[in-house]
Amino acid sequence: MKGLRSPGGGVQNVLFAKGGQIPYLPGMSLIKGETGDWEIVLGLEVHAQVVSDAKLFSGAPTVFGAEPNTQVSLVDAAMPGMLPVINERCVEQAVRTGLGLNARINLRSVFDRKNYFYADLPAGYQISQYKDPIVGEGAVEIDLADGATRTIGIERLHLEQDAGKSLHDQHPSQTYVDLNRSGVALMEIVSRPDMRNADEAAAYLTKLRSIVRYLGTCDGNMDEGSMRCDVNVSVRRPGDELGTRCEIKNVNSIRFVKQAIEYEARRQVEIIEGGGRIVQETRLFDPGRGETRSMRSKEDAHDYRYFPDPDLLPLIFTQDYVDRIRATLPELPDARKNRYIKEYGLSPYDAGVLIAEKETAEFFEAVAKGRDAKQAANLVTGDFFAMLNRRGATFETSPISAANLGKLLDLQADGTISGRIAKDLLVAMEETGKDPAVLVEERGLKQVTDTGAIEAAIKAVIDANPGQVTAYKAKPALMGWFVGQVMKSTGGKANPKIVNELLKKALDA
């Protein structure tokens, strides 16, 4: 089967399957149409901005939010006689990303000129890579909601310049151009058409975002445009030839990606079942309406003209260079998840939640170090996450540090406080930001372990409730009621284990 080129997208944006075949995947979710079932075939082209202090071919800065046209070199503005000079840091970041995607690193790659005209592309071409990208085939494993995993193939990763930005809302009749982004280094990561529904696309994008953040090669901030994606959508009868594909450009949130896929797939099914045909085109997603709309037709358009950039020699490096970068890679999400399952005994779900973001994993490990990992995981993913969400806080702005959260677990482990007191103490830590040990002393929250005091509390409860004592004899399950009464009478400070032991002895006497 012939590949399809992505209209207006990156290079070779056909999402070729091996052998020219895109297999039907049994068990995948299908769209129920008026005339039968339809399978969605999806591929994503993700544009990830390289973390670098300078642009791909110039020394201009890349700080987000700068005043328009304040971060533009003569190279970025395409002034005559200016020559591009490759930024080695960007090359290193692309190689790191390729290694993190389990992809083949090409020791020789070529920069090409991709020729097209936009007002915000002053040179009239974009320096990109075509036939010889820096990174070849790779794979990403995604986790599905039912606990299963799927492998999504990576077609390629190539380096390219970003264009500038046209501003249409600054003047009633004129368009302004901001060249701050012109020349910023992008990694275009092109998947194979291995996804079959919106949830898989979301899982893939989430995983990809997590990997580049762990690697430190892209900050993954979709709100700021440092990570965005083009979504390629087609539908077909299960197992049939690949249908005509539409590309949805520049979707900048995972939620919008899901909405765009679901709308676009349904739109295509309705057109085909109504006797029409799908026109290959570039579309945009309107978040307000939850719809895609046509941007430009590419059905009969010629490919962009590519030719090797005459100002740039082929990019050639050694395997030793790649190996040195490989040696600096951090522990990546999949490896960390497996370690949490094996070493800490966590469930795959809990491990997945904790490793999703590098900051979360590091916070958890600081809390769990030298402590019960399962208890630490429950505390972090439960009450602590709830506190962050309630306050709209981050790990950096949290009033409770990892060190203090760990101390809270220590106080429970050594019997200083009970689980009930721990919940009250966590609230006090949130309110004050204080060390939990200090709060225990200040507020008299230390657990009561004095058996004499507990026995006195038990006797008072038993003496006050003779009817319940009689009922207990016939129904031992009422023990819980007595435990609750004793804990209430001691302000929740009595050691629950001691309470249970002494209470059972007293009631059975």
Secondary structure, DSSP 4 states (H G I P E B T S, - for coil): ----PPTTSSTT-S-PPGGG-----TT---EEETTEEEEEEEEEEEEEE---SB-SSS--B--TTPPTTSS--TTTTT-TT------HHHHHHHHHHHHHTT-PBPSEE--EEEE---TT-TTSEEEE--SS-SB--EEEEEE-TTS-EEEEEEEEEEEEE---EEESSSSSS--EEE-TTTT-EEEEEEE-S-B-SHHHHHHHHHHHHHHHHHHTS----TTTTSEEEEEEEEEESTTSPPPPPEEEEEE-SHHHHHHHHHHHHHHHHHHHHTT--PPPEEEEEETTTTEEEEEEE-TTPPPPEEEE-TTS--EE--HHHHHHHHTTPPPPHHHHHHHHHHHH---HHHHHHHHSSHHHHHHHHHHHTTS-HHHHHHHIIIIIHHHHHHHT--TTT-SS-HHHHHHHHHHHHTTSS-HHHHHHHHHHHHHH---HHHHHHHHT-PPB--HHHHHHHHHHHHHH-HHHHHHHHH-GGGHHHHHHHHHHHTTT-B-HHHHHHHHHHHHH-
